[in-house]
Amino acid sequence: MKLEEPAAAYTVNQTVDPLVARAEALVREFKECFWFRHPDAKVRNRDDVPLVIKHLREYGDKRAWRAAQELRKCL
């Protein structure tokens, strides 16, 4: 039995969902709305987007609220 098998070459599709990328950009733009997040935390997937929307609405100004509204339309 051979213990060291060569690793298969896997291609990882790292395309980022545009909705997730937009949510991540809004988290960086409106940092005051996300005081609870670690600075290096990322929006991982679409499941995180409702939390972004919620905090933009609760802690943000009018611009943040409008950004949340636009993000919500994309869901």
C-alpha positions in Angstrom: 0.0 0.0 0.0 1.4 3.3 -1.0 0.9 6.0 1.7 1.8 9.0 -0.4 -0.7 9.5 -3.2 -0.3 12.5 -5.4 -3.0 15.1 -4.8 -5.5 15.4 -7.5 -5.6 18.7 -9.3 -8.8 20.4 -8.3 -10.1 23.5 -9.9 -11.9 25.7 -7.4 -14.6 27.9 -8.8 -14.1 31.1 -6.8 -16.7 33.3 -8.6 -18.2 35.7 -6.1 -21.9 36.2 -6.0 -22.5 39.9 -7.0 -25.1 40.2 -4.1 -22.6 38.9 -1.6 -19.9 41.3 -3.0 -22.3 44.2 -2.8 -23.2 43.3 0.8 -19.5 43.1 1.7 -18.9 46.5 0.2 -21.8 48.0 2.2 -20.4 46.5 5.4 -17.1 48.3 4.7 -18.8 51.5 3.7 -21.1 51.7 6.7 -18.8 50.4 9.4 -20.8 52.2 12.2 -23.7 49.8 11.5 -21.6 46.8 12.1 -19.9 47.6 15.4 -20.4 44.0 16.6 -18.4 42.4 13.7 -14.7 41.5 13.7 -12.9 43.8 11.3 -11.7 40.8 9.3 -15.1 39.1 9.1 -16.5 38.5 5.6 -20.0 38.2 4.2 -19.8 34.5 3.4 -22.9 33.8 1.4 -26.5 34.9 0.7 -27.6 33.7 4.1 -25.6 36.6 5.7 -27.3 39.3 3.5 -30.5 39.6 5.6 -28.3 40.5 8.6 -26.5 43.1 6.6 -29.9 44.6 5.6 -31.2 44.5 9.1 -28.2 46.4 10.6 -28.1 48.9 7.8 -31.7 49.8 8.6 -31.4 49.8 12.4 -28.1 51.6 12.9 -27.6 53.6 9.7 -28.7 56.9 8.4 -30.9 57.6 5.4 -28.1 56.6 2.9 -27.6 53.3 4.7 -31.4 52.7 4.7 -31.6 53.3 1.0 -28.6 51.0 0.4 -30.4 48.3 2.4 -33.5 48.9 0.3 -31.6 48.4 -2.9 -29.9 45.3 -1.5 -33.2 43.8 -0.4 -34.6 44.2 -4.0 -31.8 41.9 -5.2 -32.8 39.1 -2.9 
